[in-house]
Amino acid sequence: MTEAFSKKDFKAMKQPGLDARMEAIQTEIQPKFQQLGETLTSFLSLELGTEMFLHIAKHARRSVNPPESTWLAIANDKRGYKKHPHFQVGLFEDHVFVWLAFIYENKERQKIAERFLKQEKLFKKLSANNYSLSKDHTIPDYFPLQEKSLEDTLVRFRDVKKGEFLVGKVYQENDPILQSLDSFLLEVETIFDHLLPLYRLAIK
């Protein structure tokens, strides 16, 4: 059975030093991102009826500190994803994340946050299905999607210059679903399906 992510991948994220970690990421993880990403990009293109593009984080700006996380991103722009709403799959040293991400480069933050603050019913559905939130893609912290945490995170996203909003699911490194690529792909497609109404709302 082909694994989605293995102990080797999490070990890669613990390699000391920039060069060693980047080599491990490029050797162990990025080929998996390519495989996963191609399938998921096709899935999203079909669901959305528009061409979506795969981006794999290069970490090119790093010159000293190794990246704490690495990811693939899928967006509707071939040239880049950071300023657009985008889907992410990636990992820190102890967990895998699957996000719909709005990071600080997004210039539509206020408009998107206001729209999302009115979507109580939609977010309640996600909350009932154990979705999580993050307010910073650069750190491993995440927390359950609940009414209070949702409002706080969206208000911060709207009002703080470096505010971010990420919604999705997180899997610890020993989660059985990571042991099967097929099962994990189905899981991610289901998550993306649940998040598509928010994505559509954001790009209106």
C-alpha positions in Angstrom: 0.0 0.0 0.0 1.4 3.4 -1.0 1.5 5.8 1.9 0.4 9.4 1.6 3.1 10.5 4.1 5.5 8.4 6.1 7.8 8.6 9.2 10.6 9.5 6.7 8.7 12.6 5.6 8.3 13.8 9.2 11.9 13.0 9.8 12.8 15.2 6.9 11.2 18.1 8.6 13.4 17.6 11.7 16.7 17.6 9.7 19.0 20.2 11.3 20.4 23.0 9.0 19.0 24.6 5.9 20.9 22.5 3.3 20.1 19.2 4.9 16.4 19.9 5.4 16.0 21.3 1.9 17.6 18.3 0.4 15.3 16.0 2.5 12.3 18.0 1.4 13.2 17.9 -2.2 14.0 14.2 -2.2 11.3 12.8 0.1 8.4 15.2 0.1 8.2 17.2 -3.1 7.7 14.1 -5.3 4.7 13.2 -3.2 3.5 16.8 -3.5 3.7 16.5 -7.3 1.7 13.3 -7.3 -0.9 14.5 -4.8 -1.0 17.9 -6.4 -1.7 16.8 -9.9 -4.7 14.7 -8.8 -6.0 17.4 -6.6 -5.5 20.2 -9.2 -7.5 18.2 -11.7 -10.2 17.6 -9.1 -10.5 21.3 -8.3 -10.4 22.3 -12.0 -13.3 19.9 -12.7 -15.3 21.0 -9.6 -14.8 24.7 -10.3 -15.1 24.6 -14.1 -11.9 26.7 -14.5 -8.3 25.8 -14.8 -6.4 25.6 -11.5 -2.6 25.5 -11.1 -0.3 23.6 -8.9 2.5 25.4 -7.0 5.1 23.6 -4.8 6.8 25.8 -2.1 10.4 26.4 -3.1 11.5 28.3 0.1 13.8 30.2 -2.2 14.1 33.3 0.2 15.6 31.2 3.0 19.4 31.7 3.5 19.9 30.5 7.1 17.0 29.0 8.9 15.4 25.8 7.6 11.7 25.9 6.8 9.5 24.6 9.6 6.8 23.6 7.2 6.5 22.8 3.5 3.4 22.6 1.3 1.7 22.5 -2.1 -0.7 25.2 -3.1 -3.5 25.2 -5.7 -4.7 28.5 -7.1 -6.4 30.0 -10.1 -3.2 31.9 -11.2 -0.3 30.2 -13.0 2.2 32.8 -11.8 1.6 32.6 -8.1 -0.8 31.8 -5.3 0.0 33.9 -2.2 -2.2 36.9 -3.1 -5.2 34.6 -4.0 -7.4 32.3 -2.0 -5.8 28.9 -2.4 -5.9 25.4 -1.2 -2.9 23.9 0.7 -1.7 20.5 1.7 1.5 20.3 3.6 3.3 19.3 6.8 5.1 20.5 9.9 7.3 18.1 11.8 4.4 16.4 13.6 1.3 16.9 11.5 -0.2 17.3 8.1 -2.5 20.2 7.3 -5.2 20.6 4.6 -6.3 24.3 4.4 -8.3 26.7 2.4 -5.8 29.6 2.9 -6.0 33.4 2.9 -2.6 34.7 3.8 -1.4 38.2 4.4 -0.5 39.0 0.8 -4.3 38.8 0.0 -5.5 42.4 -0.8 -9.2 41.4 -0.5 -8.9 40.6 3.2 -11.6 43.0 4.4 -14.2 42.1 1.8 -13.6 38.3 2.3 -13.7 38.6 6.1 -17.0 40.6 6.0 -18.6 38.0 3.7 -17.4 35.1 5.9 -18.7 36.8 9.1 -22.2 36.4 7.6 -21.9 32.7 6.9 -22.8 31.3 10.3 -24.7 28.3 8.9 -21.9 27.3 6.6 -19.3 27.5 9.4 -21.5 25.6 11.8 -21.5 22.6 9.4 -17.7 22.7 9.3 -17.5 23.0 13.1 -19.8 19.9 13.4 -17.3 18.0 11.2 -14.2 18.8 13.4 -12.7 21.5 11.2 -9.8 23.6 12.5 -8.6 27.2 12.1 -5.2 28.8 12.0 -4.3 32.5 12.0 -0.7 32.2 10.8 0.5 29.8 8.1 4.1 30.1 9.3 3.6 28.5 12.8 2.2 25.0 13.7 -0.5 26.3 16.0 -4.2 25.5 15.1 -7.4 25.3 17.1 -10.9 24.0 16.8 -13.4 25.9 14.6 -15.9 27.3 17.1 -18.1 30.3 17.1 -15.9 32.5 19.3 -12.6 31.4 17.7 -14.1 31.9 14.2 -15.2 35.5 14.9 -11.9 36.4 16.6 -9.8 34.9 13.7 -11.9 36.6 11.0 -11.8 40.0 12.8 -8.1 39.7 13.1 -7.8 38.7 9.5 -9.9 41.8 8.5 -8.2 44.4 10.8 -4.6 43.3 11.2 -2.2 44.0 8.3 -0.5 40.6 8.7 -3.8 38.8 9.5 -4.4 35.4 8.0 -7.3 33.0 7.9 -6.9 29.3 7.3 -9.7 26.7 7.6 -9.5 23.0 7.1 -8.3 19.8 8.9 -5.1 18.6 10.6 -3.8 15.1 10.9 -1.2 14.0 13.5 1.8 12.1 12.1 0.5 8.7 13.4 -3.0 9.1 11.9 -3.9 5.9 10.1 -5.3 7.8 7.1 -1.7 8.9 6.2 -0.8 5.3 5.6 -2.9 5.1 2.4 -2.5 7.5 -0.4 -5.9 6.6 -1.9 -7.7 7.1 1.4 -5.9 10.4 2.0 -6.7 11.6 -1.5 -10.4 10.8 -1.0 -10.3 12.6 2.4 -8.7 15.7 0.9 -11.2 15.8 -1.9 -14.0 15.6 0.6 -12.5 18.5 2.6 -12.0 20.6 -0.5 -15.6 19.9 -1.5 -16.8 21.2 1.9 -14.7 24.3 1.5 -15.6 25.1 -2.1 -18.6 27.3 -1.0 -16.2 29.5 0.9 -13.8 29.6 -1.9 -16.5 30.6 -4.4 -17.7 33.3 -2.0 -14.2 34.6 -1.6 -13.5 35.0 -5.4 -16.9 36.6 -6.3 
